[in-house]
Amino acid sequence: MTQASKPNWWSRNWKWFVPVGCLGTLVLFGGFIGALWFGITGIMKGSESYQMAVTVAKNNPKVIEVLGPPIREGSVVSGSINEAGPGGHAELQIPLVNTKGKGELYLVANKVMDKWAIQDLVLEVESTKERIKLVEATASQPNHSMHSDGAASGTAGDAGR
């Protein structure tokens, strides 16, 4: 009489191991992508150019009138920030929300000699597609900049410009 050979571990367990292994790989990959996304978003939100743009928008009477106080920043920021030593360039799209309305804040800023200057800052109101120009600067004379102590200065334009 021959005794039947006992099946090996893989033969006994592959039916649960393959799905668990695939699911585990997907969860790890999703976690990596999520961590990368939140890391990049956090870096963008912490940038000086982002902070300048949001400060100008939150203090602009026309923006407060259209969106209502208090204005909150959305979670999905898109665009790019490039810095190299004392110079840099930023182009960002920042969602702003409140119960009264939503809008997208568009920023173009340059960093020259370690100082950021907003070149263009526009809020597009979602419901009406109206574009409100918050800051407009000429190439030779930026009208809004960030001092080394973090305080914003300059003038903000109105919607009539």
Backbone as a ProteinNet text record, in pm:
[ID]
protein_1_A
[PRIMARY]
MTQASKPNWWSRNWKWFVPVGCLGTLVLFGGFIGALWFGITGIMKGSESYQMAVTVAKNNPKVIEVLGPPIREGSVVSGSINEAGPGGHAELQIPLVNTKGKGELYLVANKVMDKWAIQDLVLEVESTKERIKLVEATASQPNHSMHSDGAASGTAGDAGR
[TERTIARY]
81.9	0	88.3	63.1	140.5	61.4	131.2	66.8	67.3	-47.9	-56.8	32.4	103.9	194.1	113.3	158.9	93.1	123.7	19.8	44.4	131.1	212.1	300	220.2	289.9	224.6	154.9	220.8	163.6	35.1	34	-85.1	-203.1	-174.9	-282.3	-330.1	-244.8	-275.7	-283	-260.5	-256	-388.7	-499.5	-631.1	-655.8	-598.5	-612.6	-490.1	-372.3	-249.3	-244.1	-287.6	-282.3	-371	-499.6	-580.2	-527.9	-484.9	-432.7	-304.1	-219	-95	-123.2	-218.4	-253.1	-314.1	-406.2	-469.4	-366.6	-277	-172.4	-82.6	-48.8	33.8	-40.1	-168.8	-247.7	-258.4	-277.6	-288	-155.7	-43.7	87.3	111.4	79	96.2	7.3	-118.8	-210.4	-161.7	-109.7	-55	64.2	149.4	265.8	221.8	126.6	76.4	9.4	-69.4	-134.1	-33.2	68.9	172.4	246.9	274.5	341.5	254.1	124.9	30.3	21.3	0	-13.6	117.6	229.2	358.9	381.5	353.4	371.5	273.5	148.2	47.8	89.4	141	186.5	301.5	393.3	505.8	454.9	361	306.4	231.4	151	74.1	163.7	280.3	373.3	463.8	455.1	544.4	505.7	604.2	583.6	487.3	499.6	412.8	267.1	242.4	106.7	48.4	125.9	79.1	47.1	130.3	104.5	-28.9	-50.9	-172.9	-297.3	-293.8	-409.9	-435.4	-329.8	-344.5	-410.5	-365.1	-423.3	-571	-603.3	-741.9	-832.7	-787	-870.1	-894.9	-808.5	-823.2	-884.7	-921	-977.4	-1128.6	-1181.6	-1325	-1414.1	-1372.5	-1453	-1461.7	-1351.3	-1350.4	-1439.5	-1430.3	-1513.5	-1661.5	-1692.2	-1830.5	-1883.4	-1801.9	-1845.5	-1852.3	-1748.8	-1743.2	-1798.2	-1798.2	-1843.5	-1733.6	-1738.9	-1637.4	-1678.1	-1592.5	-1449.2	-1418.5	-1319	-1278.4	-1182.2	-1210.2	-1124.5	-1055.9	-938.7	-863.4	-907.7	-922.5	-954.2	-832.3	-851	-741.6	-655.1	-704	-628.4	-568.2	-439.5	-366	-293.4	-295.5	-220.9	-131	-30.4	61.8	204.7	292.3	434.2	502.4	603.5	689.2	832.3	910.6	1051.8	1136.6	1227	1318	1459.7	1548.3	1690.5	1766.8	1810.6	1881.6	1791.9	1837.9	1758.9	1651.8	1634.3	1535.4	1433.9	1322.5	1222	1100.2	1009.4	886.4	777.5	656	543.4	420.8	352.3	221.5	131.5	31.2	-54.5	-201.9	-280	-425.2	-472	-535.7	-572.6	-724.4	-790.7	-935.1	-968.2	-1067.2	-1118.3	-1266.6	-1312	-1450.7	-1512.2	-1644.3	-1725	-1869.1	-1956.6	-2096.9	-2162.4	-2114.9	-2173.1	-2126.3	-2009.1	-1957.8	-1821.8	-1776.8	-1646.2	-1574.3	-1443.7	-1365.7	-1227.4	-1160.7	-1023.1	-935.4	-831.3	-735.3	-616.7	-586.2	-474.8	-362.3	-243	-127.3	-12.3	50.8	179.4	269.4	381.3	473.1	617.1	703.6	846	924.6	1033.9	1124.2	1254.3	1287.4	1409.4	1484.7	1611.8	1696.5	1634	1585	1529.9	1401.7	1326.8	1203.3	1095	983.5	872.1	791.9	747.4	659.1	549.3	425.2	311.5	304.2	303.1	289.4	143.2	66	-76.1	-148.7	-263.4	-345.1	-491.6	-560.8	-698.6	-783.5	-903.7	-1000.9	-1108.7	-1132	-1242.6	-1354.2	-1469.5	-1584.5	-1651.4	-1672.5	-1723.6	-1862.9	-1953.4	-2092.7	-2111.7	-2037.2	-2056.3	-1943.8	-1834.4	-1712	-1652.1	-1695.5	-1638.9	-1494.4	-1407.5	-1267.2	-1240.2	-1195.4	-1166.5	-1015.7	-959.6	-815.1	-781.4	-703.7	-670.1	-539.8	-443.4	-313.8	-269.9	-227.3	-173.5	-47.2	61.1	188.1	245.9	319.8	393.9	526.2	593.1	719	824.9	825	930.3	896.8	770.2	731.2	625.3	662.3	562.1	496.2	366.1	296.5	259	309.3	280.8	396.9	455	569.7	564.9	651.1	658.5	793.1	788.8	911.6	971.3	1096	1164.3	1100.2	1026.1	959.9	824.9	787.1	663.6	542.7	559.9	446.7	428	306	275.8	262	300.7	283.2	242.5	197.3	160.3	14	-32.1	-171.3	-238.9	-362.3	-440.7	-534.5	-538.3	-625.7	-770.1	-861.7	-1001.4	-1047.4	-1172.8	-1225.8	-1239.6	-1239.6	-1259.8	-1138.1	-1022.9	-901.7	-900.7
-116.9	0	125.9	219	342.6	454.4	533.9	645	766.2	836	952.9	1063.3	1132.8	1238.4	1360.6	1420.6	1538.7	1658.4	1739.1	1854	1959.4	2029.8	2130.5	2255.2	2349.4	2469	2547	2569.8	2647.2	2583	2455.8	2384.7	2400.3	2404.4	2418.2	2561.1	2662.3	2799.7	2902.8	2864.8	2963.8	3036.9	2972.3	3033.2	3157.4	3165.8	3285.7	3376.3	3317.7	3395.4	3490.6	3446.3	3530.1	3654.1	3641.3	3763.2	3855.9	3799.7	3882	3951.5	3882.3	3942	4055	4034.6	4139.5	4260.2	4235.8	4344.5	4420.8	4349.5	4413.7	4501.3	4454.7	4533.7	4660.3	4648.4	4765.5	4866.7	4818.3	4907.2	4981.1	4910.1	4973.9	5078.7	5045.4	5138.4	5261.2	5240.1	5351.5	5439.7	5378.2	5454.6	5538.7	5483.3	5557	5677.1	5656	5764.9	5872.2	5830.9	5926	6008.2	5942.3	6013	6111.7	6071.6	6158.8	6280	6256.1	6364.3	6465.6	6416.2	6506.6	6577.4	6511.4	6574.5	6690.4	6669	6774.7	6888.8	6855.3	6958.2	7040.4	6974.3	7045.2	7139.5	7096.9	7183	7305.4	7283.7	7396.4	7494	7440.5	7526.8	7602	7549.2	7614.5	7715.3	7726.1	7816.9	7962.6	8048.8	8191.4	8250.4	8207.3	8260.8	8221.5	8098.4	8051.7	8134.5	8151.2	8226.3	8371	8433.1	8570.1	8579.2	8489.2	8491.6	8474.7	8379.9	8354.1	8472.6	8533.3	8650	8765.8	8792.3	8900.2	8871.3	8747.8	8712.4	8722.5	8671.4	8673.4	8813.8	8908.8	9046.1	9139.1	9087.4	9169.7	9182.6	9304.7	9323.4	9261.1	9267.1	9210.8	9058.4	8993.8	8848.1	8811.1	8886.8	8860.4	8877.9	8979.2	9003	8887.3	8836.7	8731.4	8594.5	8559.9	8427.2	8425	8538.4	8544.3	8506.6	8565	8529.8	8406.8	8331.9	8330.8	8247.3	8287.2	8217.3	8105.5	7986.7	7870.6	7825.7	7768	7714.5	7571.3	7535.8	7397.9	7309.4	7180.5	7088.2	7055.4	7075.8	7035.3	7158	7178.7	7288.5	7232.4	7305.7	7259.1	7370.3	7333.5	7430.8	7391.3	7490	7461.4	7576.5	7539.7	7636.7	7593.1	7683	7653.5	7759	7713.1	7804.4	7756.6	7851.6	7821.9	7936.1	7913.9	8017.6	8137.1	8257.2	8377.4	8405.8	8318.3	8340.7	8229.5	8256.8	8153.4	8202.7	8110.9	8140	8046.6	8098.2	8017.2	8047.1	7941.5	7951.1	7851.2	7900.9	7814.7	7839.7	7734.5	7741.4	7694.1	7783.8	7758.2	7767.4	7658.4	7667.3	7740.7	7830.3	7899.7	7867.1	7838	7795.5	7863.8	7872.5	7915.7	7879.3	7899.1	7863.1	7947.2	8068.1	8158.6	8129.2	8071	8045.5	7978.6	7947.5	7885.7	7962.5	7951	8016.5	7956.2	7988.9	7946.4	8070.6	8068.2	8177.3	8139.7	8223.1	8198.5	8295.3	8241.1	8319.8	8303.1	8414.2	8413.1	8503.7	8449.1	8526.3	8493.9	8590.4	8571.7	8606.6	8536.2	8563.1	8616.9	8739.9	8803.9	8854.1	8825.4	8864.9	8824.8	8701.5	8640.1	8707	8773.6	8840.7	8806.2	8751.6	8716.7	8841	8849.6	8957.3	8895.4	8927.5	8877.5	8956.5	8884.9	8948.4	8958.4	8856.2	8855.1	8766.3	8811.9	8736	8760.7	8653.5	8664.1	8558.5	8598.3	8503.3	8483.4	8357.3	8325.2	8265.3	8332.9	8288.1	8174.4	8061.1	7941.8	7961.2	8024.2	8033.4	8126.5	8235.7	8334.8	8337.9	8270.2	8272.5	8412.9	8502.5	8637.4	8626.5	8705.6	8709.9	8842.7	8833	8951.6	8962.8	9069.6	9090.6	9150.6	9077.8	9121.7	9199.3	9157.9	9225.7	9223.2	9337.7	9346.1	9428.4	9378.7	9449.5	9464.4	9570.4	9585.6	9512.6	9485.5	9410	9484.4	9617.9	9692.3	9726.2	9727.4	9770.2	9678.2	9567.4	9484	9561.2	9542	9619.1	9536.9	9416.3	9338.4	9243.3	9251	9164.7	9117.9	9022.2	8966	9005.2	9070.6	9107.3	8985.6	8996.1	8884.5	8844.1	8934.6	8899.2	8831.5	8809.7	8738.7	8828.8	8961	9052.3	9091.6	9088.1	9127.5	9278.4	9336.6	9480.1	9506.9	9628	9664.9	9698.8	9713.5	9748.5	9637.2	9619.6	9521.8	9597.9	9556.4	9621.8	9581.7	9658.6	9619.9	9557.2	9514.7	9441.7	9533	9662.9	9754.8	9776.5	9724.7	9744.9	9660.5
0	0	0	-96.5	-100.7	-36	32	100.1	5.8	-4.2	-90.6	-34.3	-123.9	-77.1	-32.1	72.6	129.3	39.1	0.7	-86.1	-14	-92.8	-32.6	6.9	69.5	123	11.9	-99.7	-209.9	-261.9	-276.5	-325.7	-230.9	-103.6	-5	12.5	-9.9	30.2	-82.7	-205.9	-313.1	-332.7	-301.1	-325.8	-238.5	-122.3	-40.9	-51.7	-78	-81.9	-202.2	-318.3	-438.9	-424.3	-385.4	-369.5	-259.1	-146.4	-37.2	-81.7	-154.2	-203.9	-302.2	-392.3	-489.2	-418.7	-327.1	-253.6	-170.2	-106.4	-26.4	-111.6	-229.9	-320.8	-363.2	-395.1	-433.5	-319.3	-197.8	-81.8	-59.5	-68.7	-52.2	-160.6	-285	-395.4	-376.4	-337.4	-311.6	-197.7	-93.5	18.5	-22.9	-107.6	-157.3	-240.3	-330.3	-414.9	-327.9	-228.7	-138.8	-60	-8	67.5	-21.7	-144.1	-239.9	-271.1	-295.4	-327.4	-213.5	-91.2	22.1	53.8	30.4	51.6	-42.8	-171.7	-271	-246.2	-216.2	-187.6	-66	36.3	156.2	127.5	42.5	5.4	-70.5	-163.2	-240.7	-149.8	-58.1	32.2	130.2	157.6	248.7	180.5	49.4	-23.1	0.9	-10.9	10.6	-92.7	-217.3	-323.2	-299	-257.6	-226.5	-112.2	-6	111	75.3	-9.3	-53.6	-126.3	-221.4	-303	-216.5	-124.4	-38.6	54.8	106.2	193.9	119.2	-3.3	-82.2	-108.8	-148.2	-180.3	-58.1	55.2	176.1	229.8	194.3	241.6	138	21.5	-84.3	-65.1	-55.8	-31.5	-139.6	-263.8	-373	-360.1	-324.2	-305	-188	-79.9	37.6	1.6	-78.5	-120.8	-206	-297.8	-390.3	-322.9	-245.1	-183.7	-41.8	26.6	164.3	261.3	382.1	481.9	561.4	620.2	596.5	471.1	399.6	277.6	316.4	265	293.1	164.9	181.4	68.3	42.6	-84	-120.4	-102.7	-119.7	-92.4	-213.4	-334.2	-452.6	-520.2	-498.4	-559.4	-680.9	-791.2	-907.3	-957.4	-1033.4	-1088.4	-1062.8	-1066.1	-1044.6	-972.8	-895.9	-828.4	-856.1	-912.8	-940.9	-872.2	-787.2	-719.3	-740.3	-767.2	-780.3	-715.4	-593.1	-519.3	-494.3	-533.5	-507	-612.3	-709.2	-814.4	-820.5	-887.7	-903	-978.5	-1003.9	-1076.1	-1024.6	-1010	-963.9	-1048.6	-1087.6	-1153.1	-1083.2	-1010.6	-929.3	-956.9	-937.5	-940.5	-803.8	-728.3	-589.3	-574.9	-534.7	-514.3	-384.1	-391.6	-273.5	-262.1	-140.3	-120.8	0.5	-4.2	108.5	77	172.8	153	45.1	23.7	-73.8	-217	-231.6	-365.4	-364.8	-486.5	-507.9	-616.9	-615.9	-719.3	-729.4	-838.6	-860.9	-861.6	-781.3	-774.1	-862.1	-959.7	-1050.7	-1017.5	-995.8	-954.7	-1052.5	-1086.8	-1156.6	-1073.8	-1026.1	-942.2	-979.1	-956.5	-981.2	-856.2	-838.1	-726	-785.2	-746.1	-793.1	-670.8	-664.3	-551.3	-418.4	-412.9	-292.6	-243.1	-333.3	-295.5	-398.6	-350.7	-439.1	-474	-598.7	-643.9	-729.9	-697.6	-775.1	-905.3	-1015.9	-1145.9	-1187	-1153.6	-1188.4	-1087.9	-1042.2	-948.2	-983	-1022.7	-1071.6	-1003	-960.7	-907.8	-1013.1	-1050.7	-1140.3	-1056.3	-1054.2	-976.7	-1053.5	-986.4	-1053.2	-1113	-1039.3	-1084.3	-1203.1	-1209.3	-1314.8	-1417.4	-1388.2	-1470.6	-1479.3	-1389.6	-1382.6	-1334.4	-1394.6	-1352.5	-1284.1	-1159.2	-1079.3	-1066.3	-1120.2	-1114.3	-978.5	-900.6	-765.3	-761.7	-840.4	-846.9	-991.7	-1038.6	-1173.6	-1164.3	-1216.8	-1210	-1349.4	-1367.4	-1491.3	-1474	-1581.2	-1574.9	-1495.1	-1500.5	-1432.6	-1287.5	-1251.4	-1117.4	-1059.1	-994.4	-931.1	-817.2	-800.3	-697.3	-575	-565.4	-446.3	-422.6	-306.4	-277.9	-134.2	-102.2	31.9	91.3	206.4	276	344.7	382.5	446.1	578.2	643.7	769.3	746.7	618.3	587.4	570.5	588.3	575.4	430	384.3	247.4	241.4	128.5	109.7	-32.5	-56.7	-193.7	-201.4	-326	-346.7	-424.4	-397.9	-472.8	-563.6	-688.5	-785.3	-763.1	-825	-813.4	-943.2	-945.8	-1061.5	-1182.6	-1164.3	-1274	-1360.1	-1322.2	-1401.2	-1523.4
[MASK]
+++++++++++++++++++++++++++++++++++++++++++++++++++++++++++++++++++++++++++++++++++++++++++++++++++++++++++++++++++++++++++++++++++++++++++++++++++++++++++++++++

